[in-house]
């Protein structure tokens, strides 16, 4: 909907490793991961200029597809 899109996704992963230095075996070590996911915002159909021109209709269809792909990405990450 704009010429210079600021749309992006971010995934930040924290990995924490706890080592028991008093023991020599690796079974005393623990590792944890924490992920933060920020999905780009959805397109608002109310802001898409839909009129009798083909361009407006195409933008509206594109906004619907963007929202559908974001919804699907969210489901994949949640799974």
C-alpha positions in Angstrom: 0.0 0.0 0.0 3.0 2.3 0.1 6.2 2.7 -2.0 8.6 2.1 0.8 7.3 -0.7 3.0 8.5 -0.9 6.6 7.0 -4.4 6.9 9.3 -6.9 8.6 9.3 -9.8 10.9 11.7 -10.4 13.8 12.7 -13.5 15.7 15.0 -13.2 18.7 16.3 -16.3 20.3 18.0 -16.4 23.8 20.0 -19.5 24.6 21.0 -20.0 28.2 23.5 -22.7 29.2 23.9 -23.7 32.8 27.1 -25.6 33.5 27.9 -27.3 36.8 31.6 -26.7 37.1 32.0 -28.9 40.2 31.0 -32.0 38.1 32.9 -33.3 35.1 30.0 -35.1 33.4 27.9 -33.3 30.8 24.6 -34.6 32.2 24.8 -31.9 34.9 24.5 -29.2 32.2 21.2 -27.6 31.2 20.2 -25.6 28.2 17.1 -23.5 27.7 15.9 -21.4 24.7 13.5 -18.5 24.8 12.1 -17.1 21.5 10.4 -13.8 21.0 8.6 -13.4 17.7 7.3 -10.1 16.3 5.2 -10.4 13.2 4.6 -7.4 10.9 1.3 -5.7 11.3 -1.7 -6.6 9.2 -3.1 -4.5 6.4 -6.4 -2.7 7.2 -8.9 -3.1 4.5 -10.5 0.2 5.5 -7.3 2.1 4.5 -7.2 0.5 1.0 -8.7 2.8 -1.6 -11.2 0.6 -3.3 -13.0 2.4 -6.1 -13.9 1.6 -9.7 -10.3 1.5 -10.7 -8.5 -1.8 -11.1 -5.6 -0.6 -8.9 -7.8 -0.2 -5.9 -9.2 -3.7 -6.3 -5.8 -5.2 -6.7 -4.6 -3.4 -3.5 -7.6 -4.7 -1.6 -6.9 -8.3 -2.8 -3.2 -7.9 -1.9 -4.1 -6.7 1.6 -6.3 -9.8 2.1 -3.5 -12.1 0.9 -1.0 -10.4 3.3 -3.3 -10.9 6.2 -3.9 -14.5 5.3 -0.2 -15.2 5.1 0.5 -13.5 8.4 -2.3 -15.6 10.0 -0.7 -18.8 8.6 2.8 -17.8 9.7 1.4 -17.2 13.2 -0.1 -20.7 13.2 3.2 -22.3 12.1 5.2 -20.5 14.8 2.6 -21.4 17.5 2.7 -25.1 16.5 
